[in-house]
Amino acid sequence: MAEVVLKAGHVRPIWAGHPWVFAQAVARMVGPVAAGDEVSVVDPEGRVLGRGLYSPNSAIRVRLYTRQAERALDRSLLLERLQQALERRKRLGLPGPGTNAFRVLNGEGDDLPGLIVDQLGDVIALQFSSIGMKLRERSVVDAVQELLRPTMVLDRTPAKAAELEGFELGAAVVAGDRDVSALRFSEAGIHYELPLTLGQKTGFYLDQRALRARLRCLAKGRRVLDCYSYVGASGLSMARGGAAEVLSIDSSAAAVAAGKQCVVLNGLEGVMRIAQGDARRALAAAAASGGYALVLCDPPILMPRRSAYAKAQKALERLARAAAAATRPGGPLGLCSCSAGLGLAERGRALWVGARLEGRRATIIDRVFQDADHPVPAAFPEGLYLSSVLAEIETHR
């Protein structure tokens, strides 16, 4: 087995539990190695720090799956890690009453970097973000079928991930019944029926479950504007929670069409409306008409790379300003980000700058992260990619 020898100043993060070896941390390679191979990661003195999968085309050269020098990534390890992940979810109450959609395995958080496994009813959706894990796809699918018995297994790997890692995307349906035409599942008693053609994430934003639960409590009796809504899951949660009125806005015609079906499926036509449109125009129209009692903005990724930080922060401030203007004084505003580099500090700055430019102030009342079925190693801050801030928007006292 080839060895990846680290530079002296790059050992401590790996020793502490960070699962990624970046290209700049590598001093040299010892022995022949091909893309996707298992490699041993060692410090400058030759002490083994763990084993991982090698990605020569990626800035993340190695993703570690074990700290044990002799543990191979074989069928038994895949089954063991998947079983451990399932047991962790059971301790979290997943699946549970009214909920049969959740993240079964969260890559680094469940010690299988490069792999996502989501359950959406009786369908399993996979994502491969490393060539090493993609080369083991058949073993992954076999383990999933053995332990979960799904009707269908889908590969929802983004094309960008495949391009970066240097592998080709295969068939979308990798196992099971090809006659299944939709994802049918429930979350907190809300039913969803989504076409397989919807490709955001693995088909649904499972990571926002905690935010939807919080919004459900806040929405009672309020008029709500839900921007960048995708299929309207947050809006559905707020409508079920007793909102007086919900308007959800998204630019995708396909997502809006699916969302409309879900509104009918849950009998919420009298409370919720989902429409295709531009979120910023909806916010401006809301501000001009007196505002909504609760506003949610959950935009697409604003910072796809570190070099875009300054531009992304400005975009977040502009969005926060528009959202603050659209929120009636005393009402809560939810501002979300799925960019790990735009965390709570950046969100707080965007809120106070945006609100102040509108002659208002923002008081943070809650912070919500990706839900508990998306665990993250303590030494892996990059894994905390999703955060939401809820703030009361008030006039200055």
C-alpha positions in Angstrom: 0.0 0.0 0.0 1.2 3.5 -0.9 2.0 6.0 1.8 1.1 9.6 1.9 3.7 11.4 4.0 2.5 14.7 5.6 4.5 17.9 6.0 5.5 18.6 9.6 3.2 21.6 10.0 0.1 19.7 8.8 -0.1 16.7 11.2 -2.0 18.1 14.1 -5.5 18.5 12.4 -5.3 14.9 11.1 -4.2 13.6 14.5 -7.1 15.5 16.1 -9.6 13.8 13.8 -10.0 15.9 10.7 -10.8 13.5 7.9 -9.3 15.4 5.0 -5.7 15.6 3.8 -5.4 18.6 1.5 -2.9 18.7 -1.4 -0.7 21.3 0.3 -0.3 19.1 3.4 1.4 16.3 1.4 5.2 16.2 1.5 5.6 13.2 -0.7 4.1 9.9 -1.9 5.9 6.6 -1.3 5.0 3.7 -3.6 2.8 3.5 -6.7 -0.9 4.6 -6.4 -3.9 5.0 -8.6 -7.0 7.1 -8.3 -9.3 5.6 -5.7 -6.8 3.4 -4.1 -6.5 2.9 -0.3 -3.4 4.7 1.1 -1.8 4.9 4.5 -1.4 8.4 5.9 1.8 8.9 8.0 3.5 11.8 9.8 7.1 12.8 8.9 8.5 10.2 11.4 6.5 7.4 9.7 3.8 7.0 12.4 0.5 5.9 10.9 -2.3 8.4 11.3 -4.9 6.4 9.4 -6.1 5.0 6.1 -8.1 6.7 3.4 -9.0 6.8 -0.3 -6.8 8.7 -2.7 -8.1 11.4 -5.1 -5.2 12.7 -7.3 -7.3 15.3 -9.1 -8.9 16.8 -6.0 -7.7 19.5 -3.6 -8.7 16.9 -1.0 -6.0 14.3 -1.8 -7.1 11.7 0.9 -10.4 11.2 2.8 -9.7 9.1 5.9 -12.2 6.4 6.8 -10.3 4.8 9.7 -7.5 5.5 12.2 -6.6 1.8 12.3 -3.5 0.9 10.3 -4.7 -2.5 9.1 -8.4 -1.8 8.5 -9.4 -2.3 4.8 -12.4 -0.7 3.2 -14.1 -3.9 2.3 -17.7 -5.3 2.4 -17.6 -6.0 6.1 -16.5 -2.5 6.9 -19.3 -1.0 4.7 -21.9 -3.1 6.4 -20.5 -2.3 9.8 -20.5 1.5 9.2 -24.0 1.4 7.7 -25.3 -0.6 10.6 -23.7 1.8 13.1 -25.2 4.8 11.2 -28.7 3.2 11.4 -28.3 2.5 15.1 -27.4 6.2 15.6 -30.5 7.3 13.8 -32.7 5.0 15.9 -31.3 6.7 19.0 -32.5 10.0 17.4 -35.9 8.6 16.8 -35.6 8.1 13.0 -37.6 6.8 11.4 -40.4 7.8 13.7 -44.1 8.5 13.8 -45.1 10.5 10.7 -41.4 10.6 9.4 -39.8 8.1 7.1 -37.4 10.4 5.3 -33.9 11.1 6.9 -30.2 10.9 6.2 -29.1 7.3 6.9 -25.3 8.0 6.5 -23.6 11.4 6.4 -20.2 10.9 4.9 -17.4 12.1 7.3 -19.9 12.2 10.2 -20.4 8.4 9.9 -16.8 7.5 9.0 -17.4 6.9 5.3 -16.2 10.1 3.6 -17.4 10.5 0.0 -20.7 8.8 0.5 -24.2 10.1 1.3 -27.1 7.7 1.9 -30.6 9.2 2.2 -33.9 7.4 2.8 -37.0 8.9 1.2 -39.8 6.5 2.0 -39.0 3.2 0.4 -36.4 4.7 -2.0 -32.7 5.1 -1.1 -30.7 8.0 -2.8 -26.9 7.9 -2.9 -24.3 10.5 -3.6 -20.6 9.8 -4.3 -18.2 12.7 -3.8 -14.9 10.8 -4.2 -13.6 8.5 -6.9 -12.6 6.0 -4.3 -16.1 5.6 -3.0 -17.5 5.6 -6.6 -15.3 2.7 -7.5 -16.9 0.8 -4.7 -20.4 1.6 -5.8 -21.5 -2.0 -6.3 -20.4 -2.9 -2.7 -22.2 0.1 -1.4 -25.4 -0.7 -3.2 -25.3 -4.4 -2.0 -24.9 -3.2 1.6 -27.8 -0.8 1.3 -30.0 -3.5 -0.2 -29.1 -6.0 2.5 -29.8 -3.7 5.4 -32.5 -1.4 4.2 -34.4 -3.4 1.6 -35.5 -0.4 -0.5 -37.8 -0.6 -3.6 -35.3 1.4 -5.5 -31.7 2.8 -5.2 -30.9 6.0 -7.0 -27.6 7.6 -7.8 -28.0 11.4 -7.2 -24.3 12.3 -7.5 -23.9 15.9 -8.9 -22.2 16.2 -12.2 -19.8 18.7 -10.7 -18.6 16.2 -8.1 -18.0 13.6 -10.8 -16.1 16.1 -12.9 -13.9 17.2 -10.0 -13.0 13.7 -9.0 -12.6 12.4 -12.5 -15.3 9.7 -12.9 -18.3 9.3 -15.1 -21.8 9.3 -13.9 -23.7 6.1 -14.6 -27.4 5.3 -14.6 -29.7 7.2 -12.3 -31.4 4.0 -11.1 -28.7 1.7 -9.9 -31.0 -1.0 -8.4 -34.6 -1.9 -7.9 -38.0 -1.2 -9.5 -37.7 1.1 -12.5 -41.5 1.6 -12.5 -41.3 3.8 -9.5 -42.2 7.3 -10.8 -42.1 9.4 -7.7 -40.6 9.8 -4.3 -43.3 9.3 -1.7 -42.5 10.0 1.9 -43.5 11.9 5.0 -41.9 14.2 7.5 -43.7 15.2 10.8 -47.0 14.1 9.3 -46.7 16.1 6.1 -46.8 14.0 3.0 -44.7 14.5 -0.1 -44.9 13.1 -3.6 -42.0 14.4 -5.7 -41.1 13.4 -9.3 -37.8 11.6 -9.7 -36.7 14.3 -12.1 -36.2 16.9 -9.3 -32.5 16.9 -8.7 -31.8 19.3 -5.8 -29.7 17.5 -3.1 -30.9 13.8 -3.2 -34.4 15.0 -4.0 -35.3 16.8 -0.8 -33.7 19.1 1.7 -33.5 16.7 4.6 -31.0 18.9 6.4 -33.6 21.6 7.1 -35.9 19.4 9.2 -34.9 21.2 12.5 -35.6 24.6 10.9 -39.0 23.5 9.7 -39.9 22.3 13.1 -38.9 25.6 14.7 -40.8 27.6 12.0 -43.9 25.5 12.6 -44.0 26.8 16.1 -43.4 30.4 15.2 -45.9 30.6 12.3 -49.2 30.3 14.2 -51.6 33.0 13.3 -49.0 34.8 11.1 -48.9 35.8 7.4 -45.8 34.2 6.0 -43.6 34.9 3.0 -41.3 31.9 2.2 -38.6 32.8 -0.4 -36.4 30.3 -2.3 -38.9 27.6 -1.3 -38.0 24.7 -3.6 -41.1 22.5 -3.2 -42.4 24.5 -0.3 -41.5 22.2 2.6 -41.0 25.1 5.1 -44.2 26.7 3.9 -46.1 23.4 4.3 -44.7 23.0 7.9 -45.8 26.6 8.8 -49.2 26.1 7.2 -49.7 22.9 9.2 -48.5 24.8 12.3 -51.4 27.2 12.1 -50.2 30.1 9.9 -52.9 32.4 8.8 -51.5 32.5 5.2 -48.4 31.3 3.5 -47.0 32.4 0.2 -44.0 30.4 -1.0 -41.9 31.6 -4.0 -39.4 29.7 -6.1 -37.9 30.3 -9.6 -38.1 26.6 -10.7 -41.3 25.7 -12.5 -40.7 22.0 -11.8 -40.3 22.6 -8.1 -43.3 24.8 -7.9 -45.5 22.3 -9.8 -44.4 19.6 -7.4 -45.0 21.9 -4.4 -48.6 22.6 -5.6 -49.3 18.9 -5.7 -48.0 18.6 -2.1 -50.3 21.5 -1.0 -53.3 19.6 -2.3 -52.1 16.3 -1.0 -52.0 17.7 2.5 -55.3 19.6 2.2 -53.7 23.0 2.8 -55.1 24.9 -0.3 -57.0 27.3 1.9 -53.8 28.4 3.7 -50.9 28.0 1.4 -50.0 29.1 -2.1 -46.8 28.3 -3.9 -45.9 30.3 -7.0 -43.1 30.7 -9.5 -41.3 34.0 -9.3 -38.2 36.0 -8.4 -37.6 36.1 -4.7 -36.2 39.6 -4.7 -39.2 41.0 -6.5 -41.5 39.2 -4.0 -39.6 40.8 -1.1 -39.8 44.2 -2.7 -43.5 43.8 -3.3 -44.0 42.7 0.3 -42.1 45.7 1.6 -44.2 48.0 -0.6 -47.5 46.5 0.7 -46.7 46.6 4.4 -44.8 43.4 4.9 -45.4 40.0 6.3 -45.4 38.9 9.9 -42.8 36.2 9.2 -40.3 36.1 6.4 -38.0 33.2 5.4 -35.1 33.5 3.0 -33.2 30.2 2.2 -31.2 31.1 -0.9 -29.0 28.8 -3.1 -25.3 28.6 -2.2 -23.8 32.1 -2.2 -20.2 31.1 -1.8 -19.2 28.1 -4.0 -15.4 28.7 -3.2 -13.3 30.6 -0.7 -12.3 33.3 -3.2 -15.9 34.4 -3.5 -16.2 35.4 0.2 -16.3 39.2 -0.1 -18.8 39.0 -3.0 -21.0 36.5 -1.1 -21.0 38.6 2.1 -22.2 41.6 0.2 -24.9 39.5 -1.5 -26.0 38.2 1.9 -26.2 41.8 3.2 -28.3 42.9 0.3 -30.7 39.9 0.8 -30.9 40.7 4.5 -31.8 44.3 3.8 -34.6 43.3 1.4 -35.9 40.7 3.8 -35.8 43.1 6.7 -37.8 45.6 4.7 -40.4 42.9 3.9 -40.8 41.9 7.6 -43.4 43.8 9.7 -41.9 45.2 12.9 -42.0 42.6 15.7 -42.0 39.7 13.2 -39.3 37.1 12.9 -37.0 36.9 9.9 -35.2 33.6 9.0 -32.0 33.9 7.0 -30.2 30.7 5.9 -26.9 29.8 4.3 -25.7 26.5 3.0 -22.1 27.9 2.6 -19.8 26.7 5.3 -17.7 29.9 4.9 -20.8 32.1 5.7 -21.4 31.0 9.3 -23.2 32.6 12.2 -20.9 35.6 12.4 -21.4 36.5 8.8 -25.1 36.0 9.1 -25.3 38.2 12.1 -23.3 40.9 10.3 -25.6 40.7 7.3 -28.6 41.1 9.5 -27.5 44.1 11.5 -26.1 45.9 8.3 -29.2 45.1 6.3 -31.7 46.0 9.0 -29.8 49.2 9.9 -29.9 50.4 6.3 -33.7 50.1 6.5 -33.8 52.0 9.7 -34.5 48.9 11.8 -32.6 46.6 14.1 -32.4 42.8 14.2 -32.3 40.9 17.5 -31.3 37.2 17.1 -33.7 34.9 18.9 -32.5 31.5 17.7 -29.9 29.6 15.6 -30.5 26.4 13.8 -28.1 24.0 12.1 -28.5 20.9 9.9 -30.5 18.3 11.8 -29.0 15.6 14.0 -29.1 13.0 11.3 -26.3 15.0 9.7 -23.5 14.4 12.3 -20.2 16.1 12.1 -16.8 15.2 13.6 -15.8 17.8 16.2 -12.5 18.3 14.5 -14.2 18.9 11.1 -15.6 22.5 11.1 -16.2 22.3 7.4 -18.9 19.8 8.0 -21.1 22.4 9.7 -22.2 23.8 6.3 -25.8 24.7 7.1 -26.9 27.3 9.5 -30.0 29.5 9.9 -30.5 32.6 12.1 -33.9 33.7 13.3 -34.2 37.4 14.3 -36.9 39.7 15.4 -37.1 42.8 13.2 -38.0 45.9 15.1 -38.0 49.7 14.7 -35.2 51.5 16.6 -36.1 52.4 20.2 
